[in-house]
C-alpha cells in the first residue's frame, strides 16, 4: 500500500533542494521510474527520508529517495524521482 504523505515528503524535499541550489528556481514533479514498497508506512511512527541526487542541470533534477526508520529499516525506495526546474515558473 502507498502512503501518499511520504510520496509528497520525498518530492517536497527535492523542491527545497532546487530552491536552495538553483537560485530560487521553482519546480514541479516530472516522473518516477519505480517505487519499491518493503512494508506498510505507519502514520504513528517517526520516519526519515534520504534524498540521493543522481543528476541535476538547469532544467531537471533526478534523485533516488529512501523512507526509513531510526533502526535503518527501509519502508519505501523511490528510484528516479524527477522534477522539472524553471526560474520562470510561478505557483
WODAJO-V191987 format. One record per pair of residues at least 12 apart in sequence whose C-alpha atoms are under 10 Angstrom apart, sorted by the first residue. I is the first residue (numbers start at 1). GAP is how many residues later the second one is. Records with the same first field share a line. If there is no record, write none. Layout:
# WODAJO-V191987
I=GAP + GAP
This chain:
# WODAJO-V191987
1=36 + 37 + 38 + 39 + 40
2=33 + 34 + 35 + 37 + 38 + 39 + 74
3=34 + 37 + 38 + 39 + 40 + 73
4=37
5=36 + 38
6=35 + 37 + 41 + 42 + 43 + 60 + 61 + 70
7=28 + 42 + 58 + 60 + 69 + 71 + 74
8=21
9=39 + 40 + 56 + 58
10=38 + 39 + 40 + 41 + 53 + 54 + 55 + 56 + 57 + 68 + 71
11=16 + 17 + 18 + 40 + 52 + 54 + 70 + 71 + 72
12=15 + 16 + 17
13=36 + 37 + 38 + 52
14=13 + 14 + 15 + 37 + 38 + 39 + 47 + 48 + 49 + 51 + 67 + 68 + 69
15=12 + 13 + 14 + 46 + 67 + 68 + 69 + 70
17=34 + 36 + 44
18=38 + 40 + 42 + 43 + 65 + 66 + 67 + 68
19=66 + 68
22=34 + 35 + 36 + 37 + 63 + 64 + 65
23=64
24=62 + 63
25=33 + 34 + 60 + 61 + 62 + 63 + 64 + 65
26=57 + 58 + 59 + 60 + 61 + 62 + 63 + 64 + 65
27=32 + 33 + 34 + 55 + 56 + 57 + 58 + 59 + 60 + 61 + 62 + 63 + 64
28=32 + 54 + 55 + 56 + 57 + 58 + 61 + 63
29=31 + 32 + 33 + 52 + 53 + 54 + 55 + 56
30=30 + 31 + 32 + 51 + 52 + 53 + 54 + 55
31=31 + 49 + 50 + 51 + 52 + 53
32=30 + 31 + 32 + 46 + 47 + 48 + 49 + 50 + 51
33=31 + 45 + 46 + 47 + 48 + 49
34=30 + 43 + 44 + 45 + 46 + 47
35=29 + 30 + 31 + 41 + 42 + 43 + 44 + 45 + 46
36=30 + 38 + 39 + 40 + 41 + 42 + 43
37=30 + 37 + 38 + 39 + 40 + 41
38=29 + 35 + 36 + 37 + 38 + 39
39=34 + 35 + 36 + 37
40=35 + 36
41=26 + 27 + 28 + 33 + 34 + 35
42=33
45=24 + 25
46=22 + 23 + 24
47=20 + 21 + 22 + 23 + 24 + 25 + 26 + 27 + 28
48=18 + 19 + 20 + 21 + 22 + 24 + 26 + 27
49=16 + 17 + 18 + 19 + 20 + 25 + 27 + 28
50=13 + 14 + 15 + 16 + 17 + 18 + 27
51=12 + 13 + 14 + 15 + 16 + 27 + 30
52=12 + 13 + 14 + 27 + 28
53=12 + 27 + 28 + 29
54=25 + 26 + 27 + 28
55=25 + 27
56=26 + 27 + 28 + 29
57=27 + 28
58=26 + 27 + 28 + 29
59=24 + 25 + 26 + 27 + 28
60=22 + 23 + 24 + 25 + 26
61=19 + 20 + 21 + 22 + 23 + 24
62=17 + 18 + 19 + 20 + 21 + 22
63=15 + 16 + 17 + 18 + 19 + 20
64=13 + 14 + 15 + 16 + 17 + 18
65=12 + 13 + 14 + 15 + 16
66=12 + 13
